[in-house]
Amino acid sequence: LGENEILETLYNIASKNKIWRSYIGMGYYNCSVPQPIARNLLENAGWVTQYTPYQPEVSQGRLESLLNYQTMVCDITGMDVANASLLDEGTAAAEAMQLCHRHNKRRKFYVDARCHPQTIAVVQTRANFTGVITELKLPHEMDFSGKDVSGVLFQYPDTEGKIEDFSELVERAHQNGALACCATDLLALCILKPPGEFGVDVVLGNSQRFGVPLCYGGPHAAFFAVKENLVRMMPGRMVGVTRDASGKEVYRLALQTREQHIRRDKATSNICTAQALLANMSAMFGIYHGSDGLRHIARRVHNAALILAEGLRRAGHKLHHDLFFDTLTITCGCSVKEVLDRAALRKINFRIYSDGRLGVSLDETVNEKDLDDILWIFGCESSSELIAEGMGEETKGILSTPFKRTSKFLTHQVFNSYHSETNIVRYMKRLENKDISLVHSMIPLGSCTMKLNSSAELAPITWREFASIHPFVPLDQAQGYQQLFKDLEKDLCEITGYDKISFQPNSGAQGEYTGLAAIKAYLNAKGERHRTVCLIPKSAHGTNPASAQMAGMKIQPIEVDKNGSIDISHLKAMVDKHKENLAAIMITYPSTNGVFEEEIGDVCDLIHKHGGQVYLDGANMNAQVGLCRPGDYGSDVSHLNLHKTFCIPHGGGGPGMGPIGV
């Protein structure tokens, strides 16, 4: 098939997705992606094909942009230092939990039950393997007096939209040596008092609503910021400012000593790269709008929520919270079915709680007609215009309470210089021209495969049928995505020789962790919980030992010979030594040194004979496609880097995709 036929086929799949207006919230919101950023960054190979900025001399442009992202996050959250993005809000919350545990070695971690449900689920799963005990509680139920709590996570505003004062909870945690972690919303913080101003230690969340499409849940850049004293424990990349040989101010990745390629299983996290492309989009969104523009968007969203709340009260519905930013939780004064039937007529999605309540989350795309449609659905006879006219000064919401933000943000010159299309386009082009990407030349980095993605492969990511779907829409509205997953799973199973694929992991490192967690779950189910030893060759990528440690395994290194192959005699000795407790071996094939281990089949047989499983790191899978299949020569689990072997671009350090095959 040629490109035109492929695109036509893909468009037919995309058209099976139904584009409804979704007001579901839960950390995901429709937004207006500024066209200058969409066309000149997201759809521009000069930004999309760069490698991770390990070599600062050819990466100054995107390092500057990522520093802008860090500055934006610090300013808006009121924190001291931020990283250059994480993978998503759920895993960022799990990283916060692990940071607390590393900080004070305590085993208990409180999670406010009003955090987003998907965040709670990820934190609980991660805790299973790290020996941390999570407890779901409301703030007044949390007891810190035993001095056995490492930290607490809460959502502000919470998943139901409520804004409350957490300063007393933060104070109680600190008095007893625990850390306070806050999941929050960057747009809300443009008019809401930031967490840094009431003493929070870690702030995290999703920056998606800063100009990144929904895309059925990702990829989006999570943000993560901490107090100065925790900077060396913070996961992920950080961009810092330094001076070059001639004394000129330049940018580079900072604090590398925390990371996996140096500390291996003692690293702060297995995160190596994250969501650079999406973080750069969000940073440019902040630069384009500036603090006044962002404040204006936040006020518009909040005012729309205030008007809707007034209309719903007048129509006889009960609102559960008086103070909110953009989200209302409603008990209907009439039949819920009646409301949902009317919503379906208007092709609108709300959040449906298991107890029959409804949630409505508004966003920057909401206009007067949208509000009128929602009011009609709930049986309100007034229009949004009439309701707004009848609202007095007392309905100012956040702005008339002590929660109103009074501190300035985005005061740096970069956020006050590029508010016209001409200026922002020139700024992006200036940064792009400082870097080497695949539009300039080849990038000869063997370990992480670089390839020039065809334009046809990248065109569909901005199609509305893919870009405008909320991750929690009913499945019948996402049939195109479901077909895509099914077809891709079938193809990847055929390529790898595995039986099933999971597309959940957001990066290669997350794929490693997920695959090892699957091995651990399998051994536990067989009653072999004692099997915890993981053998890892010294030539392995640094994320391997870091991921194994996160999955609760004990790492034993294996020597490599002078040719870069596994030292078979040392492997046999280590297998014999640990045969009773052997859980797995992690091997990269071909190895990071570019060597195809001739004894790969024998290595797999040896591990299986002693009760272990074989994890094959798929980072270099492109060297095998069409030649051999991991499932055929004895591997049990692999992750695949779709950004290395297949068509996802590197994006200057993400997005990545690390599905696992079993």
C-alpha positions in Angstrom: 0.0 0.0 0.0 1.1 3.6 -0.7 0.9 6.4 1.8 -2.3 7.8 0.4 -4.1 4.4 0.8 -2.7 4.0 4.3 -3.9 7.4 5.3 -7.3 6.7 3.8 -7.5 3.4 5.8 -6.5 5.2 9.0 -9.1 8.0 8.4 -11.8 5.3 8.1 -10.7 3.9 11.4 -10.5 7.4 13.0 -14.1 8.2 11.8 -15.4 5.4 14.0 -14.6 7.6 17.0 -17.5 9.9 17.9 -16.6 13.5 18.8 -19.0 14.5 21.6 -18.5 17.4 23.9 -16.9 15.9 27.1 -17.2 17.6 30.5 -15.9 14.7 32.4 -12.8 16.3 33.9 -10.7 14.0 36.2 -7.5 15.8 35.2 -8.3 15.9 31.4 -9.8 18.9 29.7 -10.4 20.1 26.2 -8.3 23.1 25.3 -7.5 25.4 22.4 -4.2 24.5 20.9 -2.8 27.8 19.5 -2.2 27.2 15.7 1.2 28.8 15.7 2.3 26.2 18.3 0.5 23.3 16.5 2.0 24.0 13.1 5.5 25.2 14.1 6.3 22.9 17.0 4.0 19.8 17.2 3.9 19.3 13.4 7.5 20.4 12.8 10.2 17.7 12.3 12.8 20.2 13.6 11.2 19.9 17.0 9.8 16.4 16.7 12.9 14.4 15.6 15.6 15.6 18.0 17.2 13.2 20.4 17.3 13.6 24.2 19.5 16.6 25.0 22.4 14.7 26.5 24.8 16.7 24.3 24.2 20.3 25.3 26.2 21.8 22.5 23.7 20.6 19.9 20.6 21.0 22.2 20.6 24.6 23.4 17.2 25.4 21.8 15.1 22.7 23.5 17.1 23.0 26.7 16.0 26.7 26.9 12.4 25.7 26.2 12.4 23.0 28.9 14.0 25.5 31.3 11.0 27.8 30.4 8.7 24.9 31.3 10.4 24.4 34.7 10.2 28.2 35.4 6.6 28.2 34.5 5.8 25.3 36.8 7.8 26.8 39.7 6.1 30.2 39.3 2.5 28.9 39.0 2.8 26.4 41.9 4.9 28.6 44.1 7.7 26.0 44.5 11.5 26.3 44.4 12.5 23.9 41.7 10.7 21.7 39.0 11.9 19.0 36.7 11.6 19.0 32.9 8.4 16.8 33.0 7.2 13.3 34.0 5.1 10.8 32.1 1.6 11.4 33.5 -0.2 12.6 36.7 -0.7 9.0 38.1 3.0 8.0 37.9 4.0 11.4 39.1 2.0 10.8 42.3 3.6 7.4 42.7 7.0 9.1 42.3 6.0 11.5 45.1 5.1 8.6 47.3 8.6 7.0 46.7 10.3 10.4 47.3 8.6 10.6 50.7 9.7 7.0 51.5 13.3 7.7 50.5 13.3 10.9 52.5 12.4 9.5 55.9 12.3 5.6 55.4 8.8 5.4 56.9 6.5 2.8 55.4 3.0 4.3 55.7 1.6 6.8 53.2 -1.7 8.5 53.4 -3.8 9.2 50.2 -6.8 11.5 50.4 -9.8 9.5 49.1 -10.8 12.6 47.0 -7.8 12.3 44.7 -8.6 11.3 41.1 -9.4 7.6 41.1 -6.8 6.7 38.4 -4.1 8.4 40.5 -5.1 6.4 43.6 -5.0 3.2 41.5 -1.4 3.9 40.2 -0.1 4.8 43.7 -1.6 1.7 45.2 -0.1 -0.6 42.5 3.4 1.0 42.9 3.2 0.7 46.6 2.6 -3.1 46.3 6.1 -3.7 45.2 8.0 -1.2 47.2 6.9 -2.2 50.7 5.0 1.0 51.3 1.5 0.7 52.9 -1.0 3.1 51.5 -4.1 4.2 53.5 -7.1 6.0 51.9 -8.4 8.5 54.4 -10.0 11.9 54.7 -7.8 14.6 56.3 -9.6 14.5 59.7 -9.0 10.7 59.9 -5.2 11.0 59.3 -3.2 10.3 62.4 0.5 11.4 62.2 1.2 11.0 65.9 2.9 7.6 65.6 5.7 9.2 63.5 5.4 6.3 61.1 3.9 8.2 58.2 6.2 9.1 55.3 3.9 11.5 53.6 0.4 12.5 52.5 -1.1 13.1 49.0 -4.1 15.3 48.5 -5.8 16.9 45.4 -6.4 20.7 45.3 -9.1 21.3 43.9 -10.2 17.7 44.5 -11.7 15.3 42.0 -15.2 16.5 42.8 -14.1 20.1 42.2 -14.1 21.2 45.9 -11.6 23.8 47.1 -10.6 23.5 50.8 -7.9 24.7 53.1 -5.2 22.1 53.5 -2.8 24.3 55.5 -3.8 22.6 58.8 -3.1 19.1 57.3 0.3 20.3 56.0 1.1 21.7 59.4 0.2 18.4 61.2 2.2 16.3 58.7 5.3 18.6 59.2 5.1 18.5 63.0 5.4 14.8 62.9 8.2 14.6 60.2 6.0 13.7 57.2 6.0 15.4 53.8 2.9 16.9 52.2 2.3 16.2 48.4 -0.3 18.1 46.5 -1.8 17.1 43.1 -3.1 20.3 41.5 -4.2 22.0 38.3 -2.0 24.7 36.6 -5.0 26.7 35.2 -6.8 26.8 38.5 -3.6 28.1 40.2 -3.7 31.2 37.9 -6.4 32.5 40.2 -6.1 30.2 43.2 -3.6 30.4 46.1 -0.7 28.1 45.1 0.4 25.1 47.2 3.9 26.6 47.8 2.3 29.3 49.8 0.9 26.9 52.4 4.0 24.9 52.9 3.6 21.9 50.6 6.8 19.9 49.9 5.9 18.3 46.5 3.5 19.6 43.9 2.5 17.5 40.8 -0.2 17.3 38.1 -0.9 17.2 34.4 0.0 20.2 32.2 -2.3 18.9 29.3 -4.7 21.8 29.5 -1.9 24.1 28.6 -2.3 23.6 24.9 -2.0 19.9 24.4 -4.8 17.8 22.8 -6.7 15.2 24.8 -5.8 12.3 22.4 -7.7 9.7 24.5 -5.5 10.2 27.5 -2.0 11.0 26.3 0.8 11.6 25.8 0.8 14.6 28.1 3.5 16.1 30.2 3.1 15.8 34.0 4.8 18.4 36.1 6.7 17.8 39.4 8.1 20.5 41.7 9.7 20.4 45.1 11.2 22.5 47.9 14.9 23.2 47.5 15.9 20.7 50.2 14.4 17.8 48.2 16.0 18.6 44.9 18.5 15.7 44.9 15.6 13.2 45.5 13.5 14.5 42.7 12.9 12.0 39.8 13.5 12.8 36.2 15.5 15.3 34.1 16.3 18.8 35.2 17.7 21.6 33.1 20.2 23.9 34.7 22.1 27.1 33.8 25.9 27.0 33.6 28.8 28.8 31.8 30.7 27.5 28.8 34.5 27.8 28.2 34.2 31.4 27.1 32.1 32.4 30.1 28.8 32.6 28.2 25.6 31.5 30.0 24.4 28.1 28.6 22.0 25.3 29.5 22.6 21.6 30.3 21.0 18.7 32.1 21.9 19.1 35.8 22.3 16.8 38.9 23.1 13.7 36.7 24.6 12.0 39.8 21.1 11.0 40.9 20.4 9.0 37.7 20.3 5.4 36.7 23.4 5.4 34.4 25.5 6.3 37.4 23.6 5.0 40.5 21.8 2.1 38.7 19.6 0.3 41.3 20.2 3.1 43.9 18.9 5.8 41.5 16.0 8.1 42.6 13.8 6.6 40.0 13.8 4.6 36.7 12.5 7.6 34.8 15.1 8.5 32.2 13.3 10.7 29.6 9.8 12.0 29.8 7.5 14.1 27.7 9.8 16.8 26.3 7.7 17.5 23.2 4.5 18.0 25.2 6.3 20.0 27.9 7.7 22.3 25.2 4.1 22.8 23.8 2.9 23.7 27.3 5.8 26.0 27.9 5.1 27.8 24.6 1.4 28.0 25.6 2.5 29.9 28.8 4.9 32.1 26.8 2.3 32.9 24.2 -0.5 33.9 26.7 1.7 35.3 29.5 0.3 35.7 33.0 -2.5 38.1 32.0 -3.7 35.8 29.2 -3.6 32.7 31.5 -5.4 34.6 34.2 -8.1 35.7 31.7 -8.6 32.1 30.6 -8.9 30.9 34.2 -11.4 33.6 35.0 -13.5 32.8 32.0 -13.6 29.1 32.9 -14.4 29.9 36.6 -17.1 32.5 35.6 -18.7 29.9 33.4 -18.8 27.4 36.3 -20.4 30.1 38.5 -23.1 30.8 36.0 -23.8 27.1 35.5 -24.0 26.6 39.3 -26.5 29.4 39.7 -28.7 28.0 36.9 -28.6 24.4 38.3 -29.6 25.7 41.8 -32.5 27.6 40.2 -33.6 24.4 38.4 -33.8 22.6 41.8 -30.6 20.6 41.7 -28.3 20.2 44.7 -24.6 21.2 44.4 -22.3 19.4 46.8 -19.6 22.1 47.1 -19.9 25.9 47.5 -16.3 26.7 46.5 -15.0 25.3 43.2 -12.9 26.3 40.2 -14.3 24.6 37.1 -16.0 21.4 38.4 -19.5 20.9 39.9 -20.8 17.7 41.6 -24.5 17.5 41.3 -27.4 15.5 42.9 -30.2 15.8 40.4 -33.6 17.2 41.5 -35.2 15.1 38.8 -34.5 11.7 37.2 -30.8 11.1 36.3 -31.9 9.1 33.3 -33.9 12.0 32.0 -30.8 14.3 32.3 -28.5 11.7 30.6 -31.1 11.1 27.8 -31.2 14.8 27.1 -27.3 15.0 27.2 -27.2 12.2 24.6 -29.5 14.2 22.3 -26.9 17.1 22.5 -24.0 14.7 22.2 -22.5 15.7 25.6 -20.7 13.5 28.2 -20.8 14.1 31.9 -19.0 12.3 34.7 -21.3 9.6 36.2 -20.6 8.6 39.8 -21.5 5.1 41.0 -23.9 6.7 43.6 -25.9 8.4 40.8 -24.4 11.9 41.2 -23.2 13.7 38.1 -20.0 15.7 37.5 -19.6 18.6 35.1 -16.1 20.0 34.4 -15.8 23.1 32.2 -12.8 24.2 30.1 -11.4 27.1 28.0 -13.4 25.9 24.9 -16.8 26.4 26.6 -18.8 29.2 25.1 -22.3 30.6 25.7 -24.0 28.1 23.5 -22.3 25.2 25.4 -23.6 26.6 28.7 -27.1 27.0 27.3 -27.0 23.4 26.1 -25.9 22.1 29.6 -28.6 24.3 31.3 -31.3 22.9 28.9 -30.1 19.3 29.7 -30.6 19.9 33.4 -34.1 21.5 32.8 -33.1 25.1 33.5 -35.4 27.5 31.7 -33.1 30.5 31.7 -30.3 31.2 29.3 -26.7 31.7 30.6 -26.9 35.4 29.5 -30.0 36.0 31.7 -28.5 34.1 34.7 -25.3 36.1 34.4 -27.2 39.4 34.3 -29.1 38.4 37.5 -26.0 37.5 39.5 -24.7 40.0 42.0 -21.3 40.9 43.3 -21.6 38.2 46.0 -21.2 35.5 43.3 -17.5 36.2 42.6 -16.5 32.7 43.6 -12.8 32.2 44.4 -12.0 35.9 43.8 -14.0 37.0 46.9 -12.4 34.4 49.3 -9.0 34.1 51.0 -8.2 31.4 48.4 -7.7 34.1 45.8 -4.2 34.2 44.4 -2.4 37.5 45.2 1.2 36.6 44.2 2.5 37.4 40.8 3.7 34.7 38.4 5.5 34.5 35.0 7.4 37.7 35.6 10.5 36.7 33.6 11.0 38.5 30.4 10.5 35.4 28.3 6.9 35.2 29.4 6.3 38.9 28.5 7.8 39.2 25.0 6.2 36.8 22.6 2.4 37.4 22.7 1.9 38.0 19.0 2.0 35.2 16.4 4.9 36.8 14.6 7.0 36.9 17.7 6.2 33.4 19.0 6.9 31.8 15.6 10.3 33.6 15.3 11.2 32.6 18.9 10.4 28.9 18.2 12.4 29.0 14.9 15.3 30.7 16.7 15.4 27.9 19.3 14.9 25.2 16.7 17.9 26.4 14.7 20.2 26.1 17.7 19.7 22.3 17.8 20.6 19.3 15.6 17.6 17.2 14.6 17.1 14.8 11.8 16.2 17.6 9.5 19.8 18.8 9.8 21.8 15.5 9.8 22.0 12.0 11.0 22.4 11.5 14.8 24.8 8.6 15.2 23.6 7.3 18.6 23.5 3.5 18.3 21.9 2.5 21.6 18.7 4.4 21.1 17.6 4.0 17.5 17.1 7.2 15.5 15.0 7.3 12.4 13.4 10.0 10.3 9.6 9.6 10.8 7.7 10.0 7.6 5.3 12.9 7.5 2.5 10.6 6.7 3.0 8.7 10.0 2.7 11.9 12.0 -0.1 13.6 10.1 -3.0 11.8 12.0 -2.0 12.9 15.5 -3.8 16.3 15.0 -6.9 14.9 13.3 -9.9 15.9 15.5 -11.2 12.3 15.4 -8.1 11.2 17.4 -7.1 14.5 19.2 -10.5 15.4 20.7 -11.4 12.2 22.5 -11.5 12.3 26.4 -9.9 9.1 28.0 -13.1 8.3 30.0 -15.7 8.5 27.2 -18.0 5.4 26.9 -16.3 2.7 24.7 -18.9 3.1 22.0 -17.5 6.6 21.3 -14.0 5.3 20.9 -14.4 2.4 18.5 -11.7 3.7 16.2 -9.2 3.7 19.0 -10.3 0.2 20.1 -9.8 -1.1 16.5 -6.4 0.6 16.4 -5.3 -1.1 19.7 -6.6 -4.5 18.4 -4.9 -4.3 15.1 -1.6 -3.1 16.5 -1.6 -5.8 19.2 -2.1 -8.4 16.5 0.8 -7.0 14.4 3.1 -6.7 17.4 2.3 -10.3 18.5 3.2 -11.5 15.0 6.5 -9.5 15.0 7.6 -10.6 18.5 6.1 -14.1 18.9 4.3 -13.2 22.1 0.6 -13.9 22.9 -0.6 -10.7 24.3 0.4 -7.0 24.4 -0.4 -4.3 26.9 -0.3 -0.7 25.7 -0.5 0.9 29.2 3.2 1.8 29.9 4.1 5.4 28.8 7.8 4.8 28.2 10.4 2.1 27.9 11.3 2.4 31.6 7.6 2.1 32.6 7.5 -1.0 30.3 10.4 -2.5 32.1 8.7 -1.9 35.5 5.3 -3.3 34.2 7.0 -6.4 32.7 8.9 -7.1 35.9 5.7 -6.6 37.9 4.0 -9.1 35.6 6.8 -11.6 36.3 6.4 -11.0 40.1 2.7 -11.4 40.0 3.1 -14.7 38.1 5.6 -16.1 40.6 3.4 -15.0 43.5 0.4 -16.7 41.9 2.4 -19.9 41.7 3.2 -19.6 45.5 6.8 -18.7 44.8 6.8 -15.3 46.5 10.4 -16.0 47.7 11.8 -15.7 44.2 13.1 -12.1 44.2 16.6 -12.3 42.7 17.0 -10.6 39.3 20.2 -11.2 37.3 21.3 -8.2 35.2 24.5 -8.0 33.0 26.7 -5.0 33.7 26.3 -3.9 30.1 22.6 -3.4 30.6 20.9 0.0 30.3 20.8 1.8 33.7 17.0 1.7 33.8 17.1 -2.1 34.1 18.4 -2.3 37.7 16.4 0.8 38.7 13.2 -0.8 37.4 14.0 -4.2 39.0 14.5 -2.4 42.4 11.1 -0.7 42.0 9.5 -4.0 41.3 10.8 -5.3 44.7 13.6 -7.4 43.3 17.2 -7.9 44.5 19.7 -7.2 41.8 22.7 -9.4 41.1 25.1 -8.1 38.4 26.5 -10.5 35.7 30.0 -9.9 34.2 30.5 -9.4 30.4 33.4 -10.6 28.4 35.8 -8.5 26.3 33.5 -8.8 23.3 30.6 -7.3 25.2 28.8 -10.6 25.4 27.4 -12.1 28.7 30.1 -14.0 30.5 28.5 -17.5 30.4 30.6 -19.1 33.1 29.8 -16.3 35.5 26.1 -16.5 34.6 26.1 -20.2 35.3 27.8 -19.7 38.7 25.3 -17.0 39.7 22.3 -19.1 38.6 23.6 -22.0 40.6 24.2 -19.7 43.6 20.7 -18.2 43.5 18.6 -21.0 42.0 16.2 -21.3 44.9 15.3 -17.5 44.8 15.8 -16.8 41.1 13.0 -14.6 39.7 14.3 -13.3 36.4 17.2 -12.3 34.1 17.0 -9.0 32.2 18.9 -9.0 28.9 19.1 -6.5 26.1 19.2 -8.2 22.7 21.2 -7.2 20.8 23.2 -5.8 23.7 23.9 -2.1 24.3 27.4 -2.9 22.8 25.6 -4.0 19.6 26.4 -7.7 20.1 24.0 -10.5 19.2 24.5 -13.0 22.0 25.0 -16.3 20.1 24.0 -18.3 23.2 20.7 -16.5 23.7 18.7 -19.7 23.4 20.9 -21.5 25.9 20.7 -18.5 28.4 16.9 -18.7 28.2 16.9 -22.5 28.8 19.2 -22.1 31.7 17.0 -19.6 33.5 13.8 -21.6 32.8 15.4 -24.8 34.1 16.0 -23.1 37.4 12.5 -21.6 37.8 13.2 -18.1 36.6 11.6 -15.9 33.8 13.4 -14.2 31.0 12.9 -10.4 30.5 14.2 -9.2 27.2 14.7 -5.4 26.9 13.3 -4.5 23.5 15.2 -1.2 23.1 17.1 -2.6 20.2 14.2 -4.6 18.7 14.6 -2.9 15.3 17.7 -5.1 14.7 15.5 -8.2 15.1 12.3 -7.3 13.2 11.8 -9.8 10.4 14.9 -11.8 11.4 14.0 -13.4 14.7 11.3 -13.2 17.4 11.9 -13.1 21.2 9.0 -15.4 21.8 10.6 -18.1 19.6 14.0 -18.2 21.2 12.8 -18.3 24.8 11.9 -14.9 26.2 8.8 -14.6 28.4 8.3 -10.8 28.6 9.6 -7.8 26.6 8.8 -4.1 26.4 9.0 -2.5 22.9 10.0 1.1 22.4 7.6 2.3 19.8 9.7 5.6 19.7 12.8 3.6 18.7 11.6 0.7 16.6 8.4 2.0 15.2 6.9 5.4 14.1 6.7 7.5 17.3 9.4 10.2 17.1 11.9 11.0 19.9 10.5 14.5 20.4 13.7 15.8 22.0 13.3 13.4 24.9 9.7 12.1 24.7 6.9 11.1 24.2 7.8 7.5 24.5 5.7 4.4 24.4 6.7 1.1 26.1 4.1 -1.6 25.5 4.9 -5.0 26.9 4.5 -8.4 25.3 4.0 -11.6 27.2 
